[in-house]
Each structure stands twice: as structure tokens, then as C-alpha cells.
Amino acid sequence: MNSIDEIKILLQKNKQRLALELEQSKEAIFLIKKGTHSNLSDEEKDKIKIQLLDICKAIPALAVFLLPGGALLLPLLIKLIPDILPSAFQDDIKE
């Protein structure tokens, strides 16, 4: 497999992960709105907490990526600090 094929596969996987993160964020927004007029279950509260933590993790990773040379630095940071990525992107670290 050549480099272009590998890049295509990585882009496709990350596109799917980003779609998953967006779907989870939509669910969290719905739950937050629901929580303004009714009580949330413990499971719903946990979903909101996990998603808010994922959003907080994504911001520093994006900031590092946007820095000059950040595309090279981010993989190194991921090796040192595996929890820097949102949960939808964590399976690459386990593989």
C-alpha cells in the first residue's frame, strides 16, 4: 500500500470520527436543553459530562495543530499525553 492510499484511509477514518463527535455534541446540546425544564437521569448527566470533557480536550489539540509545525508536534504529544484527544479518536492509540 502506498502513502496516498494510507492518507486516504486516515482521512476517511477521521471524517467518520469527526461525524461521531458532532453527533455526540448534538446529543449533549439536546440533553442540556432538556435539563433546563426537567430533571436528567444520572446516565444523561454522565453523557453531558463526557461530551463536555471531549470538547475541552479538542480545543488544545486543535490549537497545537494550528501552530507552525503543529502537524508534526501533535502526534508526539499524543504519544506523551494519550488523553489529549476526544473519545471518538482514542481507538488509534489502542491499536
Buried (B, 14 or more C-beta within 10 A) or exposed (E): EEEEEEEEEEEEEEEEBBEBBEEBBEBBEEBBEEEEEEEBEEEBEEBBEBBEEBBEBBEBBEEBEEEEEBEEEBEEBBEEEEEBBBBBBBEEEEE
